[in-house]
Structures are given as structure tokens and as C-alpha cells.
Amino acid sequence: EVDVLILDDASPEPGWSEELEELCARLGALYYRTPRNLGIPRNVSLGLLTALEHGYDFVTINNSDVIFPKNLVNAMLPVASQPNVGSVTAWSNNVSIYSIPNEDPDEHLGSQDVVDRICDICSDTFGHDAIDIPAGISFCIMMSTAVVRDVGVMDPCFGRGYCEETDWSLRSLAAGYRLCLAPSVFVYHEGGGSNQAAGLVSAGATTVPANEAIIDMRYPNFRAEVGAFIRSKKMEGLWARAQDAIVGDIAR
């Protein structure tokens, strides 16, 4: 009951698109290559609109630099199906303030077996817990298509990307939906490489200042709300529970 759509945003890498299309055909995934580079917000919107057009119940938007756990969908769906939930974000080693600290994630976490094991531990520890958060992050986010139909797609004013999911999250929050983190779902995220290579963000930067300015203008209270969430130490409590469970599993 899960379909996969690979959206190739006109990759300039020689031979990459052909190799990817062949892989998708072999694995039974749907594949579409845009005639020209659209940028992240428009490409994401293409995925959302496809889900609406074909009558899916839920849609997940995912980056290409991730390793999913085997139970990704089964763990996220019970959280996304709870009353009034607009979106559910997985947590990770590299997902802003929702990251589990790890001193060398590429070395320690970047394999399928490790991701599966950590996600199993987190699933056993947190069950179907839905943690309210200030904004979702679209490296791995699940939305109900009914919510997408109500809130709309990503705003193309964010150009080639960054902050578009923050804007979407805050629009959905204003429409009365919850924004949730699913601590039962761990996804490894490398992060940032393609955008730095494309010149979208400078080396060492994590965002686009012009897009941050749009968020500040539209949602002047957002930074204060994020600060209040951090000061609540809610994430520190989740980290402690996850780390205790992971270390306990390894010790056993």
C-alpha cells in the first residue's frame, strides 16, 4: 500500500538520471525528471500535488541523502493519524533542534543495520508518542493529504529552497493543525551536500538569509516560540530516554 515516487530535479550529473531511471524501473518505483531544475519548494509541491491527484491518504516528503529504517511508514502512520495532526517529522542525527547528539554520525550511524536497530529501540521506547514542536522539517515529513488540500503546497517565493517547510508548517498551525515529532522514528540524514555544491548555501551555513527574512516578516513571533521550546528542555528529556534505551540495548 506504499508507492514511491522519485523526483529527479533535472540533475546535471552526467549519466545520473539514466542510472536512476533504470534503478526505479527495476525496483518498481515511479520516476519523473523535470525538464529543468525547479528547486526544492517546487519539486516538493510536485510530489504533494501528485499525491492529491491520485487520491493517496498520506504523503511523505523525503530528502535524497537519508537512510530510512525498515519500519518508517508503519511507525509514522499511527502518529500522523492522530486527531488534528497536520504533519509528523522524524528525528535524526542532523535535523536542527530535533537531532539526537552523536559525535560522528557518518561513522557511527550511516548504515542500514544501525538505522534499523536504533529505530526499533526508539519505537519500543516511545510507541506512538506525538510531541508538539514549533515547525516541521521536510527531510522526512509525513502529512495527511486532507491537510495538504486545506493548507496548500509550498510557497515558490522561497526560490531554490530553505525555510519553505517552516512557512508551510506555520500556515498549517494557523489553520488549527498540530505539528508533531515522532520520536519512535529515527532517520539518518547526511545533510547539506547537494545544496552547498549547487551554491545554494555557503560552506558552513545551514540556511539562506533572504529566506529567513521572509519567515521573520511573516511570523514575527516564531523565533521566540522556538526559543521557548528549547528552554522547555523537552528535547533534552527525549534525548535522555533515547540514549538510555540505546546504550542499554548495546550493553545487553
Protein Blocks (a to p, Z undefined) as FASTA:
>chain_A
ZZcddddehiabghklmmmmmmmmmnopacdddfbdebjmlmmmmmmmmmmmnopabdcd
ddfkbccdfklmmmmmmmmmpghiabdcdddfbecjlbccdfblmlmmmcfklmmmmmmm
mmmmnomaccddfbdcfkbccddfklmmmnopcdfklongghjlmmmmmmmmmnopacdd
dfkbccddebhmlmmmnomacghiabdfklmmmmmmmmmmlmmmmmmmmmnommmmmmmm
mmmmmmmmmmZZ
